[in-house]
Amino acid sequence: MIRNKRVSNAITCLLMTTALVFVAGNASSSTLKFEHVMDIGTAGTEPGQFTYVEDFAFTADGKLLATDAAHAFVQVFDKTTGKYISRFGGKGDDDKNLDKPEGISVDPAGNIFVADYNTGDVKVYDKNYQWLRSFSEYGSDPGENIKSEFTDIYEGKYYMPEAGNHRVSVWDLDGNFLFLFGSLGTEPGQMNNPEASKFNSKGELVVSDLKNNRIQFFTKDGKFIRTFGKEGSAPGELIANAGIGIDKDDNIYVGEIGNNRVQVFDTNGKLLAGWGKKGSGAGEFGNIHGVIVDKATGWVYIADTANNRIQVYKPVN
């Protein structure tokens, strides 16, 4: 289900001349620019289609995993061609089934952790997409969760931002609860609907604090480090920032639901690039959710949720 490549000169010209793309600073070797590669998916419930694409991870062998909250499948694609490969989960009452999968992460052994927004379950599948075990449940007590969002795994621990409890909860990879941090508020270290938590190469947990319109940084133990961002639509400002991806240089790619765009910041919050506006064409978005960057290639995968597709971009010189 690939809407075929739109990397034509005409599209590239369009992206560069209609204010879809903006960059910060003077033109230099550090300026980042991106080119549309392809769309993956169309609207529907058949294999390779989407009704509410949410978040991403890469399998141990480099395939792209995408969660679809509405029809409850995790779908598997070739990350280079966008070709549909397989899917697992789906609605049902068996252990293997899901209800509203959102966050997804892969551990060093290749096991796949899927956070279910409605039930509070975290379901673990092996590299062949077979169910292994489940842990956690819906609630506000330590070890429970409400409205689980976009997760990550770091040094043998599973980190889950909870939009319902305004915190990040942490388990070991066997599902044993370890600790939590954060509470509802606007002060540094507090959160309001955290949507994503992803680690950079320095071991800093980067949290997309959606209703506070900011990005926060924490240590792996949950201690606040720093923050950037404020509400607005000007370059560098944020409205309802959702998914975040991190590249090999620790630059942070932020998808904004409110501004229908992706912005790229360095680790100190300096704006490097951005593109997007509301619409359904190449370089246009609706209700952006997850973002992931392939550190090997620099390709960026964006959950263009309202358009029932994944938009894929590559960096260009």
C-alpha positions as CSV (number, residue, x, y, z in Angstrom):
1,M,0.0,0.0,0.0
2,I,2.4,2.7,-1.2
3,R,1.4,5.9,-2.8
4,N,4.3,6.0,-5.1
5,K,7.4,8.2,-4.9
6,R,7.0,11.9,-5.2
7,V,10.6,12.8,-5.3
8,S,10.2,14.7,-8.5
9,N,11.8,18.1,-9.3
10,A,8.4,19.6,-9.3
11,I,7.6,18.4,-5.8
12,T,11.0,19.5,-4.5
13,C,10.5,22.9,-6.0
14,L,7.0,23.1,-4.5
15,L,8.3,22.3,-1.0
16,M,11.0,25.0,-1.3
17,T,8.8,27.8,-2.6
18,T,5.4,27.7,-0.8
19,A,6.6,28.2,2.8
20,L,6.2,24.5,3.7
21,V,9.9,24.5,4.5
22,F,11.7,26.9,6.8
23,V,15.2,26.7,8.2
24,A,16.9,28.7,11.0
25,G,20.1,30.4,10.9
26,N,22.4,31.2,8.0
27,A,22.9,28.7,5.1
28,S,25.7,26.5,6.1
29,S,26.8,22.9,6.4
30,S,24.7,22.6,9.5
31,T,21.4,23.6,7.8
32,L,19.1,20.6,7.4
33,K,16.9,20.1,4.4
34,F,14.6,17.2,3.6
35,E,13.0,15.7,0.5
36,H,9.8,13.6,0.3
37,V,10.5,10.0,-0.6
38,M,7.2,8.2,-0.4
39,D,3.9,7.7,1.4
40,I,3.2,4.3,3.0
41,G,-0.5,3.3,3.5
42,T,-4.0,4.4,2.5
43,A,-7.3,4.6,4.5
44,G,-8.8,1.2,5.4
45,T,-8.6,-1.9,7.5
46,E,-6.9,-4.3,5.0
47,P,-3.3,-5.3,5.4
48,G,-1.0,-2.3,4.8
49,Q,-3.9,0.2,5.4
50,F,-4.5,2.5,8.3
51,T,-7.3,4.1,10.3
52,Y,-5.3,5.8,13.0
53,V,-1.5,5.3,12.7
54,E,0.2,6.2,15.9
55,D,3.9,5.3,16.6
56,F,6.9,3.5,15.3
57,A,9.9,1.3,16.1
58,F,12.4,-0.7,14.1
59,T,12.8,-4.4,14.5
60,A,16.1,-6.0,15.3
61,D,16.6,-6.7,11.5
62,G,15.6,-3.2,10.4
63,K,11.9,-3.5,9.5
64,L,9.5,-0.6,10.3
65,L,6.8,-1.4,12.9
66,A,3.7,0.9,13.0
67,T,0.8,0.8,15.5
68,D,-2.7,1.5,14.4
69,A,-4.9,2.4,17.4
70,A,-8.2,2.1,15.6
71,H,-8.0,-1.4,14.1
72,A,-5.6,-2.6,16.7
73,F,-2.9,-4.1,14.6
74,V,0.9,-3.6,14.6
75,Q,1.9,-3.6,11.0
76,V,5.4,-4.4,9.5
77,F,6.9,-2.7,6.5
78,D,10.1,-2.7,4.5
79,K,11.6,0.6,5.6
80,T,13.2,1.3,2.3
81,T,10.4,0.4,-0.2
82,G,7.4,0.8,2.1
83,K,6.2,-2.7,1.1
84,Y,3.8,-4.3,3.5
85,I,5.2,-7.5,5.1
86,S,3.0,-8.6,8.0
87,R,0.8,-7.6,10.9
88,F,-0.1,-8.9,14.4
89,G,-2.4,-8.2,17.3
90,G,-5.8,-7.1,16.1
91,K,-9.1,-7.0,18.1
92,G,-10.0,-10.0,20.2
93,D,-10.0,-11.7,23.6
94,D,-6.9,-13.8,23.3
95,D,-3.6,-12.9,24.9
96,K,-2.1,-12.0,21.5
97,N,-4.8,-9.5,20.7
98,L,-4.8,-5.7,21.3
99,D,-7.5,-3.1,21.8
100,K,-5.8,0.3,21.1
101,P,-2.0,-0.1,20.6
102,E,-0.1,3.1,20.7
103,G,3.5,3.1,22.0
104,I,5.9,0.5,20.6
105,S,9.5,-0.3,21.5
106,V,12.0,-3.1,20.7
107,D,14.5,-4.5,23.2
108,P,18.1,-5.6,22.4
109,A,16.9,-9.2,22.0
110,G,14.4,-8.2,19.4
111,N,11.3,-8.6,21.6
112,I,8.5,-6.1,20.8
113,F,6.7,-4.2,23.6
114,V,3.3,-2.7,22.7
115,A,1.5,-0.4,25.1
116,D,-2.3,-0.5,24.9
117,Y,-3.9,2.8,25.6
118,N,-7.4,1.5,26.6
119,T,-6.6,-1.5,28.7
120,G,-3.3,-0.5,30.4
121,D,-1.7,-3.7,29.2
122,V,1.9,-3.9,27.9
123,K,2.1,-6.9,25.6
124,V,5.4,-8.4,24.7
125,Y,5.9,-10.3,21.4
126,D,9.0,-12.1,20.2
127,K,10.9,-11.3,17.0
128,N,8.5,-13.6,15.1
129,Y,5.5,-11.6,16.4
130,Q,4.3,-14.3,18.8
131,W,2.9,-13.2,22.1
132,L,5.2,-13.9,25.1
133,R,3.7,-12.2,28.2
134,S,1.8,-9.1,29.4
135,F,2.3,-6.8,32.4
136,S,0.7,-3.7,34.0
137,E,-3.0,-2.7,34.0
138,Y,-5.2,0.3,33.8
139,G,-5.1,2.6,36.9
140,S,-3.1,5.2,38.8
141,D,-1.3,3.1,41.4
142,P,2.4,2.5,41.0
143,G,2.9,-0.1,38.3
144,E,-0.5,0.8,36.6
145,N,-1.0,3.2,33.8
146,I,-3.7,5.4,32.2
147,K,-3.5,6.5,28.5
148,S,-0.1,5.0,27.7
149,E,1.7,6.8,25.0
150,F,5.0,6.5,23.0
151,T,7.6,4.5,24.9
152,D,11.3,3.6,24.8
153,I,13.8,1.1,26.2
154,Y,17.1,2.0,27.7
155,E,19.7,0.0,29.7
156,G,17.2,-2.8,30.4
157,K,14.3,-0.6,31.5
158,Y,11.0,0.2,29.8
159,Y,9.9,3.9,30.0
160,M,6.2,4.8,29.4
161,P,4.8,8.3,29.4
162,E,1.2,8.4,30.7
163,A,-1.1,11.1,29.3
164,G,-3.7,10.1,31.9
165,N,-1.5,10.2,35.0
166,H,0.9,13.0,33.8
167,R,4.0,11.0,34.6
168,V,6.6,8.5,33.2
169,S,6.5,5.0,34.7
170,V,9.4,2.6,34.5
171,W,9.6,-1.2,34.6
172,D,12.3,-3.8,34.0
173,L,12.0,-5.9,30.8
174,D,10.4,-8.7,32.8
175,G,7.5,-6.4,33.7
176,N,8.6,-5.6,37.3
177,F,7.7,-2.1,38.3
178,L,10.6,0.0,39.3
179,F,9.7,3.7,39.8
180,L,7.8,6.7,38.4
181,F,8.4,10.4,38.1
182,G,6.4,13.5,37.2
183,S,3.0,15.0,38.2
184,L,0.4,17.3,36.7
185,G,1.6,20.9,36.4
186,T,3.6,23.5,34.6
187,E,6.7,23.7,36.7
188,P,10.0,22.1,35.5
189,G,9.7,18.4,35.8
190,Q,5.9,18.5,35.9
191,M,3.9,17.4,32.9
192,N,0.5,17.8,31.2
193,N,-0.3,14.9,28.9
194,P,3.2,13.7,28.1
195,E,3.0,12.1,24.6
196,A,6.4,10.6,23.9
197,S,9.6,9.7,25.8
198,K,12.7,8.8,23.8
199,F,16.4,8.5,24.8
200,N,19.3,10.3,23.1
201,S,22.8,8.9,22.9
202,K,23.8,10.8,26.1
203,G,21.3,8.8,28.1
204,E,18.9,11.8,28.5
205,L,15.2,11.0,28.3
206,V,13.5,13.5,26.0
207,V,9.8,14.0,26.8
208,S,7.2,15.6,24.6
209,D,5.0,17.5,27.1
210,L,2.0,18.0,24.8
211,K,-0.3,20.4,26.7
212,N,2.6,22.4,28.1
213,N,3.8,22.9,24.5
214,R,7.4,22.1,25.4
215,I,10.2,19.5,25.4
216,Q,11.7,18.4,28.7
217,F,14.9,16.4,29.4
218,F,15.4,14.0,32.3
219,T,18.1,11.7,33.5
220,K,17.4,7.9,33.3
221,D,16.5,8.1,37.0
222,G,13.9,10.8,36.4
223,K,15.7,13.9,37.5
224,F,14.8,17.0,35.6
225,I,17.7,18.5,33.5
226,R,16.3,21.3,31.2
227,T,13.5,22.3,28.9
228,F,12.7,24.3,25.8
229,G,9.7,25.4,23.8
230,K,6.7,27.8,24.3
231,E,3.2,27.9,22.8
232,G,2.9,29.5,19.4
233,S,3.0,29.0,15.6
234,A,6.2,30.9,14.8
235,P,9.3,28.9,13.8
236,G,10.7,27.3,17.0
237,E,7.4,27.6,18.9
238,L,5.1,24.6,19.6
239,I,1.4,23.7,19.8
240,A,0.4,20.2,21.0
241,N,3.8,18.6,20.2
242,A,3.3,14.8,20.0
243,G,5.8,12.3,18.6
244,I,9.5,12.8,18.7
245,G,12.4,11.2,16.8
246,I,16.1,11.5,17.5
247,D,18.8,11.2,14.9
248,K,22.4,10.1,15.1
249,D,23.5,13.6,16.1
250,D,20.9,13.8,18.9
251,N,18.8,16.3,16.9
252,I,15.1,16.1,18.0
253,Y,12.4,15.9,15.4
254,V,9.1,17.1,16.8
255,G,5.7,16.5,15.2
256,E,3.0,19.1,16.1
257,I,-0.7,18.3,16.1
258,G,-1.5,21.9,16.5
259,N,0.7,23.3,13.7
260,N,0.6,20.4,11.3
261,R,4.4,20.4,10.9
262,V,7.7,18.8,11.9
263,Q,10.4,20.9,13.5
264,V,14.0,19.9,14.1
265,F,16.0,21.2,17.1
266,D,19.4,20.5,18.4
267,T,19.8,19.1,21.9
268,N,19.8,22.7,23.3
269,G,16.6,23.7,21.6
270,K,18.1,25.6,18.7
271,L,15.8,25.4,15.6
272,L,17.5,23.7,12.7
273,A,14.7,23.1,10.2
274,G,11.0,22.5,9.8
275,W,8.4,21.7,7.2
276,G,4.7,21.2,6.8
277,K,1.2,22.8,6.8
278,K,-2.3,21.5,7.0
279,G,-3.4,19.4,4.0
280,S,-3.2,16.1,2.2
281,G,-0.4,16.6,-0.4
282,A,3.3,15.9,-0.1
283,G,4.7,17.9,2.8
284,E,1.2,18.5,4.2
285,F,-0.1,16.9,7.3
286,G,-3.1,16.3,9.6
287,N,-3.0,15.3,13.2
288,I,0.6,14.3,13.3
289,H,1.5,11.6,15.9
290,G,4.6,9.5,16.0
291,V,8.0,10.3,14.4
292,I,11.0,8.1,14.1
293,V,14.4,8.7,12.5
294,D,16.6,5.9,11.0
295,K,20.0,6.7,12.5
296,A,21.8,4.9,9.7
297,T,20.2,6.7,6.8
298,G,18.7,9.8,8.3
299,W,15.3,9.0,6.8
300,V,12.3,10.4,8.8
301,Y,9.0,8.5,9.2
302,I,6.0,10.6,10.2
303,A,2.6,9.4,11.3
304,D,0.3,11.6,9.2
305,T,-2.7,10.3,11.1
306,A,-5.6,12.2,9.6
307,N,-4.4,11.3,6.1
308,N,-4.1,7.6,7.0
309,R,-0.5,7.3,5.9
310,I,3.2,7.4,6.9
311,Q,5.1,10.2,5.1
312,V,8.8,9.4,4.6
313,Y,11.6,12.0,4.0
314,K,15.3,11.9,3.5
315,P,18.0,14.5,4.2
316,V,19.4,16.3,1.2
317,N,22.6,18.5,0.9
